Amino acid sequence: MNPCFCVIFLLRLSFATAVNFTQVFAWNEWAFERPSKAIKTQAQRQESFNQENIQPRYMAVYGSRIFLSLQKFDDIPETLVSLRTSSASTSSPKLSPFPSLAMNKWKDCNKIQAAKGLEVDAIGRLWVLDDGSDSCNAKLWTIHLANNDHTKLSVRFPFKKPMHDLVLEETPDGTFAYISMMGERNIVVFSLEKSQCWIVDTPGVHVLSIALSPREEPRQLYLGKSKSNELYSISVAALRNGTRTANPKLIGKWTANNSYRMLMDNRGTMYTAFLSPNYIQSWNSSQPFQEQRFFEVGRQIAIWPFTFALDSSGNFWMTVFHYKADKPKCRLLRAAVGVKPYYITDSTTKGVSTVTTNCTSCIKGGSVAGKRQTDESTNYALIGSVALFLVLSFIISPWLCLRMRNMRNSNEQETEMPTFPNPVSPEMVHEEIENDLYGVVTAPPPRPWL
């Protein structure tokens, strides 16, 4: 066998097994935590909700707590919930209304109506994008997780539009939120210190998903185009300066349409999920656009199959949701990947890590902390092994090829046997290898959640 082919095969195998997800929890059915003094009607409502209507949409992670936005349905009172990953119990935890059941009150414009995009900043504030309702405008909340979950309404937007996702930029001049709406040909910029928001037109691009490059300048805001496979970027500096129009630049085209979720890590790798396809793609933004398969399940499982987020300890968290009658209905997975959220740099990692792990369960839970350190150590060892394998591959492969060529030339000079034409043509040897992972997935008609 050609040694060059062996090197390529082993190299691809190493990358394919580099990310090892483990299952943390699995739910066949959902259940909600209720306060001990919950009224009887609330308890009855808990027993009457439709399991099919509990659908995770967005995720954020802080210390040992995971936050999920749920798709809003009339029989589901909560739209923002939390769960702890530090429990010693092996049973899957119940979902706790966050920050409280009272704050998840439908048709009350001073409460959370329909949580959408979630993001945790460097000082431990959870930003919650609120879609509003027919009678309530969209809003943006901040919940200080390191300060007893103190909740504050940061801005009430002067419009009723379907919100989608957000990213945060923390600068010496203040904190900015960049917000995408569902298929609108513009984005929203919000300045926390100035308590001002403005709309920025994106001509020709109806934006769905959004991601922000790491903290090194010049920063780029990435936009996933709705009902398309196109990926665009715009300059963040212009957004900070108050521009009202930004002309997006085409970066590349994914193999699938409708990238509903994009996430950037602090090394510049983007992770993207699409409506219906059963996989997550990645792209190293420091290189020309070329997507790679990051995660995949065996078949199509849902219209909105994944939610995911990174924590400050280098873990990639993800829910895998099955819309149909599959069991388990939802799984929570984790993988130690050694990268962190886009807002953390090497110079600020230490400080941010201290903030985001300052919770009782992480400090006292020695077994949890030890397991996390073990996961990171395993990950670093794996990365080191892959790097060593790469170096050796680039050294040994040319040497093997050269040695085989020299041996072949030597044999030709020493033998006196006549030569005959090779009956196997080069075209027969070099067969094209097609990647069957990119087959066409026929998606069912979309549910009316848009």
Secondary structure, DSSP 8 states (H G I E B T S, - for coil): --HHHHHHHHHHHHHHTS---EEEEEESS--B---TT--HHHHHHHHH--GGG--EEEEEEETTEEEEEE---TT---SEEEEES--S-SS---BEESS-STTS-TT-TTS---EEEEEE-TTSEEEEEE---SSS--EEEEEETTTTTEEEEEEE-SS---EEEEEEEEETTEEEEEEEETTBSEEEEEETTTTEEEEEE-TT--EEEEEE--SSSS-EEEEEETTS-EEEEEEHHHHHTT-SB---EEEEE-SSS-EEEEEEBTTSEEEEEESS-SEEEEEETTSSS--EEEEE-SS---SS-EEEEE-TTSEEEEEEE--SS-SSSEEEEEEE-S--BTT--TTTHHHHHHHHT-SHHHHH-HHHHHHHHHHHHHHHHHHHHHHHHHHHHHHHHHHHHHHHHHHHHHHHHH--S-----SS-HHHHS-----GGG---------TT-
